[in-house]
Amino acid sequence: MSNPVSKTSVVWPSTLGRIVLAVAGGYLFTYGFTAALARLLPLERVDALIGATLLSFAVYSGFVLWVFARPLRNALWALPVTLLLLLIGFGPQWLGGVQG
């Protein structure tokens, strides 16, 4: 008879990696997406911020579902996309100061 504990213990590193990517990566991805969308929407600043923030809840939920639906190696490409979104959203403040 096989030992069921040894079969489940192999799954934990992959599951833990997915949880970390879903929670922390999802937060960073959504944060960057919201900042980039608020900057790129052709609306008043307040309207763009509210619209991007409202959409962020759906983006975060979709990211978490996507991480668990894809193989872990395929889900890791979201990290460079997250860095790009953060650069679009916050690059002007980081590189040249706030312009208003």
PyRosetta script that sets phi, psi and omega in degrees:
from pyrosetta import init, pose_from_sequence

init()
pose = pose_from_sequence("MSNPVSKTSVVWPSTLGRIVLAVAGGYLFTYGFTAALARLLPLERVDALIGATLLSFAVYSGFVLWVFARPLRNALWALPVTLLLLLIGFGPQWLGGVQG")
pose.set_psi(1, 135.8)
pose.set_omega(1, -177.6)
pose.set_phi(2, -80.9)
pose.set_psi(2, 158.0)
pose.set_omega(2, -178.9)
pose.set_phi(3, -90.7)
pose.set_psi(3, 113.4)
pose.set_omega(3, -177.3)
pose.set_phi(4, -68.8)
pose.set_psi(4, -23.0)
pose.set_omega(4, -179.5)
pose.set_phi(5, -67.6)
pose.set_psi(5, -39.6)
pose.set_omega(5, -178.6)
pose.set_phi(6, -67.5)
pose.set_psi(6, -31.0)
pose.set_omega(6, 178.2)
pose.set_phi(7, -70.3)
pose.set_psi(7, -40.2)
pose.set_omega(7, -178.8)
pose.set_phi(8, -78.2)
pose.set_psi(8, -26.3)
pose.set_omega(8, -179.1)
pose.set_phi(9, -69.7)
pose.set_psi(9, -23.1)
pose.set_omega(9, 178.3)
pose.set_phi(10, -74.1)
pose.set_psi(10, -25.5)
pose.set_omega(10, -176.4)
pose.set_phi(11, -77.7)
pose.set_psi(11, -25.8)
pose.set_omega(11, -173.3)
pose.set_phi(12, -60.8)
pose.set_psi(12, -41.7)
pose.set_omega(12, 179.0)
pose.set_phi(13, -60.9)
pose.set_psi(13, -41.7)
pose.set_omega(13, 178.4)
pose.set_phi(14, -66.8)
pose.set_psi(14, -41.4)
pose.set_omega(14, 179.7)
pose.set_phi(15, -66.6)
pose.set_psi(15, -41.6)
pose.set_omega(15, 178.4)
pose.set_phi(16, -64.0)
pose.set_psi(16, -39.4)
pose.set_omega(16, 176.1)
pose.set_phi(17, -62.0)
pose.set_psi(17, -40.7)
pose.set_omega(17, 177.8)
pose.set_phi(18, -66.4)
pose.set_psi(18, -39.6)
pose.set_omega(18, -179.8)
pose.set_phi(19, -64.6)
pose.set_psi(19, -45.0)
pose.set_omega(19, 179.4)
pose.set_phi(20, -63.7)
pose.set_psi(20, -44.3)
pose.set_omega(20, 179.1)
pose.set_phi(21, -64.7)
pose.set_psi(21, -39.2)
pose.set_omega(21, -178.7)
pose.set_phi(22, -68.5)
pose.set_psi(22, -44.8)
pose.set_omega(22, -175.7)
pose.set_phi(23, -78.1)
pose.set_psi(23, -59.6)
pose.set_omega(23, -176.4)
pose.set_phi(24, -72.7)
pose.set_psi(24, -46.4)
pose.set_omega(24, 179.1)
pose.set_phi(25, -65.6)
pose.set_psi(25, -37.7)
pose.set_omega(25, 177.2)
pose.set_phi(26, -64.6)
pose.set_psi(26, -39.1)
pose.set_omega(26, 177.8)
pose.set_phi(27, -64.6)
pose.set_psi(27, -48.0)
pose.set_omega(27, 179.8)
pose.set_phi(28, -64.4)
pose.set_psi(28, -41.5)
pose.set_omega(28, 179.2)
pose.set_phi(29, -62.4)
pose.set_psi(29, -45.4)
pose.set_omega(29, -179.1)
pose.set_phi(30, -67.1)
pose.set_psi(30, -38.3)
pose.set_omega(30, 178.1)
pose.set_phi(31, -61.8)
pose.set_psi(31, -47.6)
pose.set_omega(31, 178.1)
pose.set_phi(32, -67.0)
pose.set_psi(32, -39.9)
pose.set_omega(32, 179.1)
pose.set_phi(33, -62.9)
pose.set_psi(33, -43.7)
pose.set_omega(33, -179.3)
pose.set_phi(34, -65.2)
pose.set_psi(34, -43.2)
pose.set_omega(34, 179.3)
pose.set_phi(35, -65.9)
pose.set_psi(35, -43.0)
pose.set_omega(35, 179.6)
pose.set_phi(36, -66.5)
pose.set_psi(36, -42.4)
pose.set_omega(36, -179.7)
pose.set_phi(37, -66.8)
pose.set_psi(37, -40.1)
pose.set_omega(37, 178.1)
pose.set_phi(38, -63.4)
pose.set_psi(38, -33.5)
pose.set_omega(38, 178.8)
pose.set_phi(39, -76.6)
pose.set_psi(39, -33.5)
pose.set_omega(39, -173.0)
pose.set_phi(40, -91.7)
pose.set_psi(40, -18.4)
pose.set_omega(40, 179.8)
pose.set_phi(41, -67.9)
pose.set_psi(41, 135.5)
pose.set_omega(41, -177.7)
pose.set_phi(42, -85.1)
pose.set_psi(42, 58.2)
pose.set_omega(42, 179.9)
pose.set_phi(43, -127.6)
pose.set_psi(43, 175.7)
pose.set_omega(43, 171.2)
pose.set_phi(44, -59.9)
pose.set_psi(44, 157.0)
pose.set_omega(44, -175.7)
pose.set_phi(45, -58.2)
pose.set_psi(45, -44.7)
pose.set_omega(45, -178.1)
pose.set_phi(46, -66.9)
pose.set_psi(46, -43.3)
pose.set_omega(46, -179.8)
pose.set_phi(47, -65.4)
pose.set_psi(47, -40.8)
pose.set_omega(47, 178.2)
pose.set_phi(48, -64.9)
pose.set_psi(48, -39.5)
pose.set_omega(48, 179.6)
pose.set_phi(49, -66.3)
pose.set_psi(49, -43.6)
pose.set_omega(49, 179.3)
pose.set_phi(50, -66.1)
pose.set_psi(50, -43.3)
pose.set_omega(50, 178.8)
pose.set_phi(51, -62.8)
pose.set_psi(51, -42.7)
pose.set_omega(51, 179.2)
pose.set_phi(52, -67.6)
pose.set_psi(52, -37.6)
pose.set_omega(52, 179.4)
pose.set_phi(53, -68.3)
pose.set_psi(53, -39.9)
pose.set_omega(53, 177.6)
pose.set_phi(54, -63.7)
pose.set_psi(54, -38.3)
pose.set_omega(54, 179.4)
pose.set_phi(55, -72.7)
pose.set_psi(55, -22.3)
pose.set_omega(55, -175.7)
pose.set_phi(56, -63.7)
pose.set_psi(56, -30.5)
pose.set_omega(56, 179.1)
pose.set_phi(57, -64.6)
pose.set_psi(57, -41.1)
pose.set_omega(57, 177.3)
pose.set_phi(58, -70.0)
pose.set_psi(58, -36.8)
pose.set_omega(58, 179.4)
pose.set_phi(59, -64.5)
pose.set_psi(59, -44.4)
pose.set_omega(59, 179.7)
pose.set_phi(60, -63.7)
pose.set_psi(60, -45.2)
pose.set_omega(60, 178.8)
pose.set_phi(61, -61.7)
pose.set_psi(61, -42.8)
pose.set_omega(61, 178.2)
pose.set_phi(62, -64.5)
pose.set_psi(62, -38.2)
pose.set_omega(62, 178.5)
pose.set_phi(63, -64.2)
pose.set_psi(63, -44.6)
pose.set_omega(63, 179.9)
pose.set_phi(64, -62.5)
pose.set_psi(64, -44.5)
pose.set_omega(64, 177.6)
pose.set_phi(65, -63.4)
pose.set_psi(65, -39.4)
pose.set_omega(65, -178.4)
pose.set_phi(66, -65.5)
pose.set_psi(66, -39.1)
pose.set_omega(66, -179.8)
pose.set_phi(67, -62.4)
pose.set_psi(67, -39.6)
pose.set_omega(67, -178.7)
pose.set_phi(68, -82.7)
pose.set_psi(68, -15.5)
pose.set_omega(68, 179.8)
pose.set_phi(69, -88.5)
pose.set_psi(69, -23.3)
pose.set_omega(69, -177.6)
pose.set_phi(70, -101.6)
pose.set_psi(70, 156.8)
pose.set_omega(70, 169.7)
pose.set_phi(71, -61.0)
pose.set_psi(71, 148.7)
pose.set_omega(71, -172.8)
pose.set_phi(72, -59.4)
pose.set_psi(72, -39.6)
pose.set_omega(72, -179.8)
pose.set_phi(73, -65.9)
pose.set_psi(73, -33.5)
pose.set_omega(73, 177.4)
pose.set_phi(74, -74.7)
pose.set_psi(74, -24.2)
pose.set_omega(74, -179.8)
pose.set_phi(75, -81.4)
pose.set_psi(75, -16.8)
pose.set_omega(75, -176.8)
pose.set_phi(76, -72.5)
pose.set_psi(76, -14.1)
pose.set_omega(76, 178.2)
pose.set_phi(77, -68.8)
pose.set_psi(77, -11.3)
pose.set_omega(77, 178.0)
pose.set_phi(78, -68.6)
pose.set_psi(78, -21.1)
pose.set_omega(78, -178.6)
pose.set_phi(79, -65.9)
pose.set_psi(79, -47.0)
pose.set_omega(79, 175.8)
pose.set_phi(80, -65.4)
pose.set_psi(80, -34.0)
pose.set_omega(80, 177.2)
pose.set_phi(81, -64.9)
pose.set_psi(81, -37.9)
pose.set_omega(81, 177.5)
pose.set_phi(82, -62.8)
pose.set_psi(82, -43.8)
pose.set_omega(82, 178.4)
pose.set_phi(83, -62.8)
pose.set_psi(83, -38.2)
pose.set_omega(83, 177.8)
pose.set_phi(84, -64.9)
pose.set_psi(84, -44.0)
pose.set_omega(84, 178.4)
pose.set_phi(85, -63.9)
pose.set_psi(85, -39.2)
pose.set_omega(85, 176.6)
pose.set_phi(86, -63.8)
pose.set_psi(86, -37.8)
pose.set_omega(86, 178.2)
pose.set_phi(87, -67.3)
pose.set_psi(87, -40.7)
pose.set_omega(87, 177.4)
pose.set_phi(88, -65.3)
pose.set_psi(88, -43.9)
pose.set_omega(88, -175.6)
pose.set_phi(89, -74.1)
pose.set_psi(89, -38.2)
pose.set_omega(89, -173.7)
pose.set_phi(90, -118.2)
pose.set_psi(90, -1.0)
pose.set_omega(90, -178.9)
pose.set_phi(91, -56.9)
pose.set_psi(91, -44.9)
pose.set_omega(91, 179.6)
pose.set_phi(92, -59.9)
pose.set_psi(92, -36.9)
pose.set_omega(92, 177.6)
pose.set_phi(93, -71.3)
pose.set_psi(93, -40.2)
pose.set_omega(93, -178.6)
pose.set_phi(94, -68.8)
pose.set_psi(94, -39.5)
pose.set_omega(94, -171.6)
pose.set_phi(95, -94.8)
pose.set_psi(95, -29.8)
pose.set_omega(95, -174.3)
pose.set_phi(96, -137.8)
pose.set_psi(96, 8.9)
pose.set_omega(96, -177.3)
pose.set_phi(97, 86.2)
pose.set_psi(97, 168.7)
pose.set_omega(97, -178.6)
pose.set_phi(98, -77.5)
pose.set_psi(98, 129.1)
pose.set_omega(98, 176.8)
pose.set_phi(99, -112.4)
pose.set_psi(99, 132.2)
pose.set_omega(99, -176.6)
pose.set_phi(100, -131.4)
pose.dump_pdb("model.pdb")
